[in-house]
């Protein structure tokens, strides 16, 4: 692809993303009963615009789900938007969106991206065991490894590694209850307890060690 074509392609992709975001924002506060024929017609027109790209409709449904816009998600699904690539998100906790999207094929993929959303203390995230449990119900697995953003984290690692480092006690319990292995190795051969040594001073190391303690060999 020439440099000119590449720039045009990027510009078109950016424009589509802006349109999708503005389109979803316009419905964020709109109740279901207000979605009359004009709104439905606009939805049909937009999904027809997005349908040839495929990825655009998937992005639209992710945007609507992230905004917990039940009416928009329902209309997108009805008019052919692909839910399968929705990926991890707080939609898994929503009483209406979770079953709707799951029935349409949405789920948490095995890339490990869910770990970054729920098992680290980055960006002010807090211990949220309900979120982790919901992610596990919708396709996440305790043996998944986080595949991105590993520059300072010692390579790919499981949710238990990250939760130990963050000191997320309740999340650690959920992961262990779902079969997480406290002896699992990251890409550099470290177990979750090794990651605890890099935790912030505020983390209760003794409490985390008690949760992750290994059975003594006889």
N, C-alpha and C positions, 0 to 999 in steps of 0.2 A: 504494500500500500504506500502511495506517495505521501510526502509530508502534508501536502495540501488536503488530500483526501482524509488523512488521519485527523487533521484539525477539524475538518467539517464533520467527521463522524463523532468526535468528542463533543463538539458544539451541539449537534443534534441530540446526543445522549443527555447532555446537561439540560437542554431545553425540555426534553420529555420528562426528566426528573422534576423540574420546576413546575411543569403543568400538573403532574400527578400530585405533588405536594399541595399546591394551591387548590386543586380540585377536592382533595380529601379534606383540607382545612375548611372549605366552604360548607361542609356538612357536619362538622364536628359537634355543633350544638343543636343540630336539627333532629327533633324527635321522629320516631318511626311514623306516627300518624300524619306527619306533615309532608311525607315523601309522596306527593301526589303525582299525576301524569307528567307535569313538566320536569320534575326531578327524575322520574323514571326514564323519560326520553333522553335527558342529558346523560344519564348513566349508560344507556344503550349506545348513544353516540360516542361516548368516551371509550367504552370497552371495544367498540369497532375500530376506533383509532389506534388503540393499544394492541389489539389482537394480532396484527401482522408481526409485531416485534416479540410477542411472547413474554419476554423479560419485563416489558413495561407493565403488563397486566399483573405479573407476579409482584412487581414493586408496588403497584397500586394497592394490592390486597395487604401487603405488609404495612404500608403506611396507614391504611384504614384500621387494621388490627392494632397497631401501636397506639392509635388514638381511641381505641375501644369504641369505634363507631359501628355498632351492631348492624344498623340499617344499611350502611354502605357495604360492609362485608357481605351481607346477605345478597344484595343486588349484584355485586361483583361476581359472586359464586354462581348466581342464577344465570348470568350472561357470559359465563365461560372463563372467568379469570382463574388462573391456576393457583390453587392453595398449597400444592405439594411442596413448593419451595419457600413457604412462609418462614420456616426456621424457628429458632428459639426466641422467646419473648414472653412478656407478662400476660399475653393472651391465654396462656395455659391455666391461669388462675381465674379467668373470667367465667362466671356461671353460664353465660349464653354463648360467648365466642368460642370457648374451649370445645364443647361438643359440636358446634356448627363447623368449625374449621377442621376438627378431627374427622368428621364424617366426609368432608370434602378432600381428605387426603393430607392435611397438614400434619406435621410432626417435627420433633427435634432431630436434626441430623446428627451424624456421628463425627462431625468435624471437631467437636470439643468447644465450639464457640459458646455453648451454654455455660461452661465453667467460668469464662471471663465475666459473664453477666451475673453470676450468682455466688461464686465461691471465692472471690477476691475482695479485699478491702479497698480496691481502687475506686476513685471518683466518689468517695464517701459512702460506698455500699455497706450495708449492715447485714448482720447474721439474719438470714431469711429462710428458715427451714421449710415453710410452706411452699415457697417458690421452688426450692430444690426438689421437694417431693412431687410437685406438679410436673416439673420438667421430666422427672424420671417416669411419671405415668404416661408421658406423651413421647417417649422414644429415646430420651437420654439414657446412657448406661454408665454405671459407676466405674467401669474400666476404660471409658473414653479418655483420650488425652487431648489436652488443649494444643492446637496446632499453630496458633498465631500469637504474635506479641511475646515471643520467648527470649528476647534479647538479654534480659537480666534474670530470668527465672530458672536457669539451669536446664534448658531443653524442654521437650514436651513432657507433660506430667499430668497425673490424674487429678480429679476434683479434690481428693483427700489431701494431696500435697498442698494445693492452694488453700483449702480450708484450714489446714494445720498452721500454715504460715500466717493466715489472717486471724487465727484464734477464734474461729466461728464454731463454738462448742455445739450448738444445736444442729448446725449443718453437718458437723462431723458425726453426730449420733444418727441422723437420717441416712447418711451415706453408709455407715457401718451396718445399720439395720437392713439396708438394701444389698448387702454383700460386699461392700468395698473392702479391699485387701490392705491392711496397714503395712504389709511388707512389699507392696507394689513398688517397682523401681521407675524413676524417671529416666530420661535418655542418657543421663550421666551416672546412673547407678545409685541414686540417692532415694531413700524411703521418706515417707511423710515426716517422720520425726527429725530427719536431717534438715528438712525445710524449716522446722520450728526454730532452729538456731538462728535463722535470718528474720525472725518475726520482730515486730515493733516492740518497744519496751512495755507497752500497755497490755500486751497479750499475757494471759495467765498460763505460763509455760507448764507449771506443775499440773494444772487441770487438764491441759491438752495431753500431756504425757500419760496421765491416768487413763484417759479414753483410748489412747493408742498403744498402751503397754502391750508387749508381746507375751504370750504364755511362756512360762519358764520350762526349759527342757529338763526332763527327769534324769 
